[in-house]
Amino acid sequence: MTKTLLSIQKQIDKLQKEAASIREKEVGGVIERIKVAIGFYGLTAEDLFGNVPRAVSKRKSKTTTGTPVRAATGKKAKSKGVIKYRDEAGNAWTGNGMRPRWFKAALESGKTPDDLLVKS
């Protein structure tokens, strides 16, 4: 049987669709595993991607002198603080500001703040 250009192009189209379907299934599994790891280790976008360009992110940046500033206002940025509390799922809190939901839920389930304290 002689192959024609048209028959080869049809095969290519069929294989590309099959490859796209397989890729979609594999990507779903990869994304799920990544989400689990992010939650377990309490990773942030900065941990994963480092400095994101200002046009993409509203994160704080530094001036040319190295002093942290808020991107929009030019005011000096506050420190993020040291993590003081962490749970088994990787949720973390510095102990400043309002108590996060995960912290309140842990207390309601019988844990004490000392149970969640990060031991260094």
Secondary structure, DSSP 4 states (H G I P E B T S, - for coil): ----HHHHHHHHHHHHHHHHHHHHHHHHHHHHHHHHHHHHHT--HHHHH-SPPTTT----EE-TTS-EE-TTT-PBPPP-----EE-TT--EE-S-SSPPHHHHHHHHTT--HHHHBPP-
